[in-house]
Each structure stands twice: as C-alpha cells, then as structure tokens.
Amino acid sequence: MTELQKHQIMNLREKGYGYIKIANELGISVNTIKSFCRRQNIIKPKADDKHYCKCCGKEVEQTKGRKEKKFCSDSCRMKWWNGNLDKVNRKAYQQRKCLKCGNEFTVYGSKKKKFCTHKCYILFRFGGGNNV
C-alpha cells in the first residue's frame, strides 16, 4: 500500500466512510482497509444523532426505542416512494380469475381477492344473474 493510499484511507475514514465504501472507492481489498485502520487506530467518527427526511431533507425527530423514521410526513413518504418505484418489491402480483364474470385480473398482495370489482362481488353475493 502506498503512502498516498494510506493518506486517502485516513481522509475518507475521517469523513465517515465505512470499510466497504473506501475499498470500492480506492480499489483496495476490504480486509486491507480494515487491517490498516485497526493498526493505525483510525476510527470512524460518530455520526450526529440527527436524521433527515429522504424526500425534502428536513430534520426528522426520532422517538427513542422506536424504529427510525425516514420521512418527516406522510406526504413526503408517498412522494418519495412514488418517485422511486424501482426500489419497491413488486413480487406480490398475482393473476386471478373473477368468480362472477370470469375475467382475468391482477392482484397485488392479497391472496384472498376473488372478484375483479366490487360490483362483481355484490352481484355474486346477492344474486343478479348466472355465476361462473
């Protein structure tokens, strides 16, 4: 490891970078970074206890003993998730056949859904024609 790399590791560690991030940035093995930091007693500075909204950047007050809040409000949460649909796990889609009309429809998440619309459910449940 060169002196330049050692200096870069120390600078990146002071900025709060983790071992993996430093290794990726410098193209050095993660274990080499860990060993160097431990030998030199270079510790990662403690991050401030402030948390910021992923959407607008406002500070988000945390409740001790609870899960970390990532958004300042419901509107920010929805705005961020609607803008980042690629980060949502959408594996729960299922194809179903409506018990009333027989049409194919897509269901997200619910394994119990049997009808494509509320209207089909009402017609099936309370009569109104032939059932498939």
MODELLER restraints for C-alpha pairs under 7 A, 6 or more apart:
rsr = mdl.restraints
at = mdl.atoms
rsr.add(forms.Gaussian(group=physical.xy_distance, feature=features.Distance(at['CA:9:A'], at['CA:22:A']), mean=6.79, stdev=0.5))
rsr.add(forms.Gaussian(group=physical.xy_distance, feature=features.Distance(at['CA:12:A'], at['CA:22:A']), mean=6.73, stdev=0.5))
rsr.add(forms.Gaussian(group=physical.xy_distance, feature=features.Distance(at['CA:13:A'], at['CA:44:A']), mean=5.62, stdev=0.5))
rsr.add(forms.Gaussian(group=physical.xy_distance, feature=features.Distance(at['CA:14:A'], at['CA:44:A']), mean=6.24, stdev=0.5))
rsr.add(forms.Gaussian(group=physical.xy_distance, feature=features.Distance(at['CA:14:A'], at['CA:45:A']), mean=6.32, stdev=0.5))
rsr.add(forms.Gaussian(group=physical.xy_distance, feature=features.Distance(at['CA:16:A'], at['CA:44:A']), mean=5.51, stdev=0.5))
rsr.add(forms.Gaussian(group=physical.xy_distance, feature=features.Distance(at['CA:16:A'], at['CA:45:A']), mean=5.90, stdev=0.5))
rsr.add(forms.Gaussian(group=physical.xy_distance, feature=features.Distance(at['CA:19:A'], at['CA:30:A']), mean=5.98, stdev=0.5))
rsr.add(forms.Gaussian(group=physical.xy_distance, feature=features.Distance(at['CA:19:A'], at['CA:33:A']), mean=6.17, stdev=0.5))
rsr.add(forms.Gaussian(group=physical.xy_distance, feature=features.Distance(at['CA:19:A'], at['CA:34:A']), mean=6.34, stdev=0.5))
rsr.add(forms.Gaussian(group=physical.xy_distance, feature=features.Distance(at['CA:20:A'], at['CA:30:A']), mean=5.76, stdev=0.5))
rsr.add(forms.Gaussian(group=physical.xy_distance, feature=features.Distance(at['CA:23:A'], at['CA:29:A']), mean=5.77, stdev=0.5))
rsr.add(forms.Gaussian(group=physical.xy_distance, feature=features.Distance(at['CA:23:A'], at['CA:30:A']), mean=5.25, stdev=0.5))
rsr.add(forms.Gaussian(group=physical.xy_distance, feature=features.Distance(at['CA:23:A'], at['CA:33:A']), mean=6.68, stdev=0.5))
rsr.add(forms.Gaussian(group=physical.xy_distance, feature=features.Distance(at['CA:50:A'], at['CA:59:A']), mean=6.77, stdev=0.5))
rsr.add(forms.Gaussian(group=physical.xy_distance, feature=features.Distance(at['CA:51:A'], at['CA:59:A']), mean=5.75, stdev=0.5))
rsr.add(forms.Gaussian(group=physical.xy_distance, feature=features.Distance(at['CA:51:A'], at['CA:60:A']), mean=5.41, stdev=0.5))
rsr.add(forms.Gaussian(group=physical.xy_distance, feature=features.Distance(at['CA:52:A'], at['CA:58:A']), mean=5.43, stdev=0.5))
rsr.add(forms.Gaussian(group=physical.xy_distance, feature=features.Distance(at['CA:52:A'], at['CA:59:A']), mean=4.35, stdev=0.5))
rsr.add(forms.Gaussian(group=physical.xy_distance, feature=features.Distance(at['CA:52:A'], at['CA:60:A']), mean=5.26, stdev=0.5))
rsr.add(forms.Gaussian(group=physical.xy_distance, feature=features.Distance(at['CA:52:A'], at['CA:70:A']), mean=6.94, stdev=0.5))
rsr.add(forms.Gaussian(group=physical.xy_distance, feature=features.Distance(at['CA:53:A'], at['CA:59:A']), mean=6.19, stdev=0.5))
rsr.add(forms.Gaussian(group=physical.xy_distance, feature=features.Distance(at['CA:53:A'], at['CA:60:A']), mean=6.00, stdev=0.5))
rsr.add(forms.Gaussian(group=physical.xy_distance, feature=features.Distance(at['CA:53:A'], at['CA:70:A']), mean=5.48, stdev=0.5))
rsr.add(forms.Gaussian(group=physical.xy_distance, feature=features.Distance(at['CA:53:A'], at['CA:71:A']), mean=4.38, stdev=0.5))
rsr.add(forms.Gaussian(group=physical.xy_distance, feature=features.Distance(at['CA:53:A'], at['CA:72:A']), mean=5.50, stdev=0.5))
rsr.add(forms.Gaussian(group=physical.xy_distance, feature=features.Distance(at['CA:54:A'], at['CA:70:A']), mean=6.14, stdev=0.5))
rsr.add(forms.Gaussian(group=physical.xy_distance, feature=features.Distance(at['CA:54:A'], at['CA:71:A']), mean=5.94, stdev=0.5))
rsr.add(forms.Gaussian(group=physical.xy_distance, feature=features.Distance(at['CA:55:A'], at['CA:71:A']), mean=6.88, stdev=0.5))
rsr.add(forms.Gaussian(group=physical.xy_distance, feature=features.Distance(at['CA:55:A'], at['CA:76:A']), mean=5.73, stdev=0.5))
rsr.add(forms.Gaussian(group=physical.xy_distance, feature=features.Distance(at['CA:55:A'], at['CA:80:A']), mean=5.52, stdev=0.5))
rsr.add(forms.Gaussian(group=physical.xy_distance, feature=features.Distance(at['CA:58:A'], at['CA:72:A']), mean=6.93, stdev=0.5))
rsr.add(forms.Gaussian(group=physical.xy_distance, feature=features.Distance(at['CA:60:A'], at['CA:69:A']), mean=6.94, stdev=0.5))
rsr.add(forms.Gaussian(group=physical.xy_distance, feature=features.Distance(at['CA:60:A'], at['CA:71:A']), mean=6.73, stdev=0.5))
rsr.add(forms.Gaussian(group=physical.xy_distance, feature=features.Distance(at['CA:60:A'], at['CA:72:A']), mean=5.36, stdev=0.5))
rsr.add(forms.Gaussian(group=physical.xy_distance, feature=features.Distance(at['CA:62:A'], at['CA:68:A']), mean=6.52, stdev=0.5))
rsr.add(forms.Gaussian(group=physical.xy_distance, feature=features.Distance(at['CA:62:A'], at['CA:69:A']), mean=6.31, stdev=0.5))
rsr.add(forms.Gaussian(group=physical.xy_distance, feature=features.Distance(at['CA:71:A'], at['CA:77:A']), mean=5.57, stdev=0.5))
rsr.add(forms.Gaussian(group=physical.xy_distance, feature=features.Distance(at['CA:92:A'], at['CA:108:A']), mean=5.55, stdev=0.5))
rsr.add(forms.Gaussian(group=physical.xy_distance, feature=features.Distance(at['CA:92:A'], at['CA:109:A']), mean=4.98, stdev=0.5))
rsr.add(forms.Gaussian(group=physical.xy_distance, feature=features.Distance(at['CA:93:A'], at['CA:106:A']), mean=6.59, stdev=0.5))
rsr.add(forms.Gaussian(group=physical.xy_distance, feature=features.Distance(at['CA:93:A'], at['CA:107:A']), mean=5.57, stdev=0.5))
rsr.add(forms.Gaussian(group=physical.xy_distance, feature=features.Distance(at['CA:93:A'], at['CA:108:A']), mean=4.47, stdev=0.5))
rsr.add(forms.Gaussian(group=physical.xy_distance, feature=features.Distance(at['CA:93:A'], at['CA:109:A']), mean=6.32, stdev=0.5))
rsr.add(forms.Gaussian(group=physical.xy_distance, feature=features.Distance(at['CA:94:A'], at['CA:106:A']), mean=5.61, stdev=0.5))
rsr.add(forms.Gaussian(group=physical.xy_distance, feature=features.Distance(at['CA:94:A'], at['CA:107:A']), mean=5.12, stdev=0.5))
rsr.add(forms.Gaussian(group=physical.xy_distance, feature=features.Distance(at['CA:94:A'], at['CA:108:A']), mean=6.38, stdev=0.5))
rsr.add(forms.Gaussian(group=physical.xy_distance, feature=features.Distance(at['CA:95:A'], at['CA:104:A']), mean=6.76, stdev=0.5))
rsr.add(forms.Gaussian(group=physical.xy_distance, feature=features.Distance(at['CA:95:A'], at['CA:105:A']), mean=5.80, stdev=0.5))
rsr.add(forms.Gaussian(group=physical.xy_distance, feature=features.Distance(at['CA:95:A'], at['CA:106:A']), mean=4.65, stdev=0.5))
rsr.add(forms.Gaussian(group=physical.xy_distance, feature=features.Distance(at['CA:95:A'], at['CA:107:A']), mean=6.25, stdev=0.5))
rsr.add(forms.Gaussian(group=physical.xy_distance, feature=features.Distance(at['CA:96:A'], at['CA:104:A']), mean=5.61, stdev=0.5))
rsr.add(forms.Gaussian(group=physical.xy_distance, feature=features.Distance(at['CA:96:A'], at['CA:105:A']), mean=5.39, stdev=0.5))
rsr.add(forms.Gaussian(group=physical.xy_distance, feature=features.Distance(at['CA:96:A'], at['CA:106:A']), mean=6.15, stdev=0.5))
rsr.add(forms.Gaussian(group=physical.xy_distance, feature=features.Distance(at['CA:96:A'], at['CA:107:A']), mean=6.99, stdev=0.5))
rsr.add(forms.Gaussian(group=physical.xy_distance, feature=features.Distance(at['CA:97:A'], at['CA:103:A']), mean=5.56, stdev=0.5))
rsr.add(forms.Gaussian(group=physical.xy_distance, feature=features.Distance(at['CA:97:A'], at['CA:104:A']), mean=4.51, stdev=0.5))
rsr.add(forms.Gaussian(group=physical.xy_distance, feature=features.Distance(at['CA:97:A'], at['CA:105:A']), mean=6.23, stdev=0.5))
rsr.add(forms.Gaussian(group=physical.xy_distance, feature=features.Distance(at['CA:98:A'], at['CA:104:A']), mean=6.37, stdev=0.5))
rsr.add(forms.Gaussian(group=physical.xy_distance, feature=features.Distance(at['CA:98:A'], at['CA:114:A']), mean=5.72, stdev=0.5))
rsr.add(forms.Gaussian(group=physical.xy_distance, feature=features.Distance(at['CA:98:A'], at['CA:115:A']), mean=4.50, stdev=0.5))
rsr.add(forms.Gaussian(group=physical.xy_distance, feature=features.Distance(at['CA:98:A'], at['CA:116:A']), mean=5.43, stdev=0.5))
rsr.add(forms.Gaussian(group=physical.xy_distance, feature=features.Distance(at['CA:99:A'], at['CA:114:A']), mean=6.13, stdev=0.5))
rsr.add(forms.Gaussian(group=physical.xy_distance, feature=features.Distance(at['CA:99:A'], at['CA:115:A']), mean=5.90, stdev=0.5))
rsr.add(forms.Gaussian(group=physical.xy_distance, feature=features.Distance(at['CA:99:A'], at['CA:132:A']), mean=6.10, stdev=0.5))
rsr.add(forms.Gaussian(group=physical.xy_distance, feature=features.Distance(at['CA:100:A'], at['CA:115:A']), mean=6.82, stdev=0.5))
rsr.add(forms.Gaussian(group=physical.xy_distance, feature=features.Distance(at['CA:100:A'], at['CA:120:A']), mean=5.67, stdev=0.5))
rsr.add(forms.Gaussian(group=physical.xy_distance, feature=features.Distance(at['CA:100:A'], at['CA:124:A']), mean=5.70, stdev=0.5))
rsr.add(forms.Gaussian(group=physical.xy_distance, feature=features.Distance(at['CA:100:A'], at['CA:131:A']), mean=5.30, stdev=0.5))
rsr.add(forms.Gaussian(group=physical.xy_distance, feature=features.Distance(at['CA:100:A'], at['CA:132:A']), mean=5.68, stdev=0.5))
rsr.add(forms.Gaussian(group=physical.xy_distance, feature=features.Distance(at['CA:101:A'], at['CA:120:A']), mean=6.94, stdev=0.5))
rsr.add(forms.Gaussian(group=physical.xy_distance, feature=features.Distance(at['CA:101:A'], at['CA:132:A']), mean=6.65, stdev=0.5))
rsr.add(forms.Gaussian(group=physical.xy_distance, feature=features.Distance(at['CA:102:A'], at['CA:132:A']), mean=6.54, stdev=0.5))
rsr.add(forms.Gaussian(group=physical.xy_distance, feature=features.Distance(at['CA:105:A'], at['CA:116:A']), mean=5.93, stdev=0.5))
rsr.add(forms.Gaussian(group=physical.xy_distance, feature=features.Distance(at['CA:115:A'], at['CA:121:A']), mean=5.78, stdev=0.5))
rsr.add(forms.Gaussian(group=physical.xy_distance, feature=features.Distance(at['CA:124:A'], at['CA:131:A']), mean=6.56, stdev=0.5))
